[in-house]
Each structure stands twice: as structure tokens, then as C-alpha cells.
Amino acid sequence: MRYSKNILQWPRIAALPCVAGFAVCLSVGTVQSQISPPAPANAPQTGQAPTAPPTATTSAAATVPAVPNSPVLIVDMRPQADIQRDLDAARALKPQAEADGQKASGDVIQSKATLDIKKKELEGLKTQLDVAKKAKNKTEIATLDNQRQHLELDIKLLERLVAVRESQVELAQSRRTLADASRLALESELEMGKKRTGWDSLITPGAASAQNIVALQVEIRNDELRVLQAMQVRSVKAEEVAKKESQLIERQIAVLEADTAIQQFATRAH
């Protein structure tokens, strides 16, 4: 069964250089106003009234807005419908992974039981072969030795098949963990979207006080941090799933190789 993967959102920080540049311009302007030389005593008077140098209070009020127009958003916001669709898929992955794990666990038990039977058959066959060798029965020795080689190839195939079943159990467990991590990340992303919708409504002139807008901006920043941390966990779990899938494929190839060896032996025997 194929499992969908969610694509992480990349940061959008284009606003940061603009903010930094704006702050530098303001800082330079303030310094220049403070160090400009006084006008000469005999300088001609103009019609403009002299202005007092800006104090700390008036300068701050003129250069720093009391309420920002919008927060600096790091995580790009996807449509709510897309997030909800991915969330529904993530929630469906966990029960499927649990079912796959239970089936694979049963297959491990069955494969190991068959392997134990084959190993006991090999022990009995080796005993018969020893008896035939002591009796110097060449025909019996040739027959039993051929059976021994075929049985050893069967055992090798079963051992690799057990390894495949065990990999399937591990993969199901990793997928179940990934499903939980994906669900948490998507739920956080969905909640963050609702907070941003609230921001859009509050920045309407007269819709809310400056204090409420600043408080909401703090909440948005905390939500973004929580979403990014959840996405990071999901990314780690997705890597673990990828490693388990790669391991399973390698073991499946080994099973095919063992089965091919059996077919080649049977061809030579005839």
C-alpha cells in the first residue's frame, strides 16, 4: 500500500530585510540630526520658525509605530481545505498501519514455524546420510546428498522470508508513528490558519485595540514555532519510514535470489 507524504512549507522571510533597512535609515537620520553644526549667528533669518531638537520621547513616537501593520509570517499558509484533506488521510494511515503490522506479525510466526520444521527435516536427513556413508551405499548417498542440498536451499529461502516478514512489522510500526506525527503537525497547521484568519479581521481599522493585536501577533508567533517543531518531528519520522522501506526492499530482493537458486538447482538435478 502506498502512503502519501506531506510537503514541508519553506520559510518566507522576505519582509525581514525591509524591516532591517527601515531601521537603519531611521538610525542614521537621528544621528545626523544630533551632530549637525549650529547655524552661524549672522545667518539670514527665514520665515520658518525654529524647531526644538527631538527628545527621546518625540523621536520614538515619530519613528516606531505603536502597532505594526502585520506580523512577519515565517510559515506559508496553505488553504484550509488542503490541510484538512491531508489531515483526514493522516488519520486513516494509523489504523491501516496497525492492521498491516498485525498481519505481518502473524506471517512471522508462521514462517518461523515452517523454518523450524525444515531444520528438523535437515537434521534427520543428515543422520540418514551418515548411515548411508557408513554402509558405503553410493546410490543412497547420492540421493540423500541431493535432498540435503535442496533442503538447505529451502531453509535459506525461509530464513530470508522470515527477515522480510520482520521488516514488514518494523515498517508498519514506523508508519504508525509517522501517522501520529503527521496528524499532530497538520492539526497545528490548521489551528495556526484559524489564528491568522483572526488577525486579518483584527487589523481592520477600529476592529480591535492595539493591545489585542499585539497579543494575537504573539500567539501567531508561538503557533508558527509549534508548527515548525511538529513538522521537524514528522520529517524525522518520514526518514525512518524511508529507511525501513529500503531495508524491506533489499530483503525482498534477497528472497528472489534464494528462490532463483532453488530453480537453478532443480534444473541441474534433472
Order of alpha helices (4+ residues) and beta strands (2+ residues): alpha-alpha-alpha-alpha-alpha
